[in-house]
Amino acid sequence: MDFKYIVVRVGFIRKGSTNPDFFFKMPFIFPKSMTHSTMADAAMSAIKKDQEAVGNRCTMDVSSAGFVRLDSLGGPTCYGTSSTLLIGVDPDDEYLLRTYTYTSGIEG
């Protein structure tokens, strides 16, 4: 079964700093009836609200977007591009989706 997805890259900014100290990637999988841009706006709004509630500052952007086939025997298969965000799949997205439950998207 195929879905759409986006990956939001979040950078956390420590107090007293102006640049992000570390990053993580957060994938969102959603029905094909929604647009990538609508999901991106909703996801980033929710992340910002939650982080501000606990006193964190962060930067965010959508690092990749496309389509994902979840019924693949070898794991998720990412393909295509977003016509509303004008970005496509990152070669690391399939790995991110396969390992997210273990790594929580932390880049390092």
C-alpha positions as CSV (number, residue, x, y, z in Angstrom):
1,M,0.0,0.0,0.0
2,D,1.3,3.5,-0.9
3,F,1.2,6.6,1.2
4,K,2.8,10.0,1.2
5,Y,5.5,11.1,3.6
6,I,7.6,14.0,4.7
7,V,10.7,14.2,6.9
8,V,11.0,17.2,9.1
9,R,14.6,18.0,10.2
10,V,14.6,19.6,13.7
11,G,17.6,21.4,15.2
12,F,17.6,22.1,18.9
13,I,19.1,25.4,20.1
14,R,20.6,25.4,23.6
15,K,20.0,28.4,25.9
16,G,22.6,31.1,25.2
17,S,23.4,29.7,21.8
18,T,22.2,30.9,18.4
19,N,22.8,27.8,16.3
20,P,21.4,24.3,16.7
21,D,23.4,22.0,18.9
22,F,22.1,18.7,17.4
23,F,19.6,17.5,14.9
24,F,17.1,14.8,14.4
25,K,14.8,13.8,11.6
26,M,11.1,13.1,12.2
27,P,9.2,11.1,9.5
28,F,5.4,11.6,9.0
29,I,3.5,9.1,6.9
30,F,0.0,10.0,5.8
31,P,-2.8,9.3,3.3
32,K,-2.4,10.3,-0.3
33,S,-5.6,12.4,-0.1
34,M,-3.6,15.1,1.9
35,T,-1.0,17.4,0.3
36,H,2.6,17.4,1.4
37,S,2.5,21.1,2.2
38,T,-0.6,20.8,4.4
39,M,1.0,18.0,6.4
40,A,4.3,19.9,6.7
41,D,2.5,23.0,8.1
42,A,0.6,20.9,10.6
43,A,3.7,18.8,11.7
44,M,6.0,21.8,12.1
45,S,3.3,23.8,14.0
46,A,2.8,20.9,16.4
47,I,6.6,20.4,16.9
48,K,7.1,24.1,17.6
49,K,4.1,24.3,20.0
50,D,5.4,21.3,22.0
51,Q,9.0,22.5,22.1
52,E,8.0,26.0,23.2
53,A,5.8,24.5,26.0
54,V,8.9,23.0,27.6
55,G,11.2,26.0,26.9
56,N,13.1,24.7,23.9
57,R,14.0,26.6,20.8
58,C,14.4,24.9,17.5
59,T,14.8,25.3,13.8
60,M,12.8,23.2,11.3
61,D,12.6,22.4,7.7
62,V,11.2,19.7,5.5
63,S,14.3,17.8,4.3
64,S,12.5,15.4,2.0
65,A,9.1,14.3,0.8
66,G,7.6,11.8,-1.6
67,F,5.7,8.6,-1.6
68,V,6.4,5.4,0.4
69,R,5.3,1.8,-0.3
70,L,5.0,0.0,3.0
71,D,4.1,-3.5,1.7
72,S,7.6,-4.2,0.3
73,L,9.2,-7.4,1.5
74,G,12.6,-5.6,1.9
75,G,11.1,-2.8,4.0
76,P,9.7,0.6,2.9
77,T,10.3,1.8,-0.6
78,C,10.5,5.6,-1.1
79,Y,10.0,7.2,-4.4
80,G,8.8,10.4,-6.2
81,T,8.7,14.0,-5.4
82,S,6.3,16.5,-3.8
83,S,4.6,18.8,-6.2
84,T,3.6,21.2,-3.4
85,L,6.9,21.4,-1.6
86,L,9.1,20.9,-4.7
87,I,11.4,18.4,-3.1
88,G,12.0,14.7,-3.4
89,V,13.2,11.6,-1.7
90,D,16.5,11.6,0.2
91,P,18.5,8.4,-0.3
92,D,18.6,7.9,3.5
93,D,14.8,8.0,3.9
94,E,14.2,4.2,3.6
95,Y,16.9,3.6,6.3
96,L,15.3,6.3,8.5
97,L,11.8,4.7,8.2
98,R,13.2,1.2,8.9
99,T,15.2,2.3,12.0
100,Y,13.2,5.1,13.5
101,T,11.8,3.0,16.3
102,Y,15.4,2.3,17.4
103,T,17.2,5.6,16.7
104,S,14.4,8.2,17.0
105,G,15.9,9.9,14.0
106,I,18.9,11.3,15.8
107,E,21.7,12.3,13.4
108,G,25.1,11.8,14.5
